[in-house]
Amino acid sequence: MLNKTLYIIRHAQAEDSGNSAMLKDFNRNLTGKGISQSARLGSFLVKDSVKIDCFVSSPANRAFQTAKVLLEQYKLDEEQIRLDESLYGGGPRAYLACLNGISDDFNSLAIFGHNPDITFFAEYLTRDDIGGNMKKATVIEIKFENQAWNEISGKTGDLVRRVDVKSIEI
C-alpha cells in the first residue's frame, strides 16, 4: 500500500459579503488579489514538483475559483475539479467523508475549502500543531503512511509543511 498525501487549501481572498446585502456568501468571488494569490500558490506547487492526482472543491465560487486558477498553473482545466456540495457548510466531518470516499487509484489529493472547517479538519488529522488558524491562500501538506483513503481518521497523518502565500518568494 502506498503512502497518501493530502493538500488542504483554504480559498484565496474574496469579496467582502458585508458590502452588499445582495451578495450571498456562497456567491462571493475572488478579488484581483485573490486571483494572484491562487496563481502564486499554484506556481509554487508546480515549481516545487508537487504532483496532485485528484482535486476536490467546495462549490462556493471563491473555493472553486481558487482551485481553477491553481490548476491553470498545472496546465489543467476546471473539468479536473470535482465539486463536493458538502464541503460548503458541512463541517469537518464532511471533509473527512470526502477524503474517505476517494479512490485508492489516487495517491495525492487537494481539497479546497473554507475556515473554520478546514483548520479543524487539518488539526483533527495530524498529530502535530498546525500553527493555528489557516489564513487565506494557505496550503497544509499532510502525509499518511500505509493507509488507504478510507482508513484515514483522527491523528493518523503527519504534518509535512504549511505554506502561506505571503511566505512564497517569487
Secondary structure in CASP SS format (residue, H / E / C, confidence):
PFRMAT SS
TARGET T0000
AUTHOR 0000-0000-0000
METHOD secondary structure of the structure
MODEL  1
M C 1.00
L C 1.00
N C 1.00
K E 1.00
T E 1.00
L E 1.00
Y E 1.00
I E 1.00
I E 1.00
R E 1.00
H C 1.00
A C 1.00
Q C 1.00
A E 1.00
E C 1.00
D C 1.00
S H 1.00
G H 1.00
N H 1.00
S C 1.00
A C 1.00
M C 1.00
L C 1.00
K C 1.00
D H 1.00
F H 1.00
N H 1.00
R C 1.00
N C 1.00
L E 1.00
T C 1.00
G H 1.00
K H 1.00
G H 1.00
I H 1.00
S H 1.00
Q H 1.00
S H 1.00
A H 1.00
R H 1.00
L H 1.00
G H 1.00
S H 1.00
F H 1.00
L H 1.00
V H 1.00
K H 1.00
D C 1.00
S C 1.00
V C 1.00
K C 1.00
I C 1.00
D C 1.00
C E 1.00
F E 1.00
V E 1.00
S E 1.00
S C 1.00
P C 1.00
A C 1.00
N H 1.00
R H 1.00
A H 1.00
F H 1.00
Q H 1.00
T H 1.00
A H 1.00
K H 1.00
V H 1.00
L H 1.00
L H 1.00
E H 1.00
Q H 1.00
Y C 1.00
K C 1.00
L C 1.00
D C 1.00
E H 1.00
E H 1.00
Q H 1.00
I E 1.00
R E 1.00
L E 1.00
D C 1.00
E H 1.00
S H 1.00
L H 1.00
Y C 1.00
G C 1.00
G C 1.00
G C 1.00
P H 1.00
R H 1.00
A H 1.00
Y H 1.00
L H 1.00
A H 1.00
C H 1.00
L H 1.00
N H 1.00
G C 1.00
I C 1.00
S C 1.00
D C 1.00
D C 1.00
F C 1.00
N C 1.00
S E 1.00
L E 1.00
A E 1.00
I E 1.00
F E 1.00
G E 1.00
H C 1.00
N C 1.00
P C 1.00
D H 1.00
I H 1.00
T H 1.00
F H 1.00
F H 1.00
A H 1.00
E H 1.00
Y H 1.00
L H 1.00
T E 1.00
R C 1.00
D C 1.00
D C 1.00
I C 1.00
G C 1.00
G C 1.00
N C 1.00
M C 1.00
K C 1.00
K C 1.00
A C 1.00
T E 1.00
V E 1.00
I E 1.00
E E 1.00
I E 1.00
K E 1.00
F E 1.00
E C 1.00
N C 1.00
Q C 1.00
A C 1.00
W H 1.00
N H 1.00
E H 1.00
I C 1.00
S C 1.00
G C 1.00
K C 1.00
T C 1.00
G E 1.00
D E 1.00
L E 1.00
V E 1.00
R E 1.00
R E 1.00
V E 1.00
D E 1.00
V H 1.00
K H 1.00
S H 1.00
I C 1.00
E C 1.00
I C 1.00
END
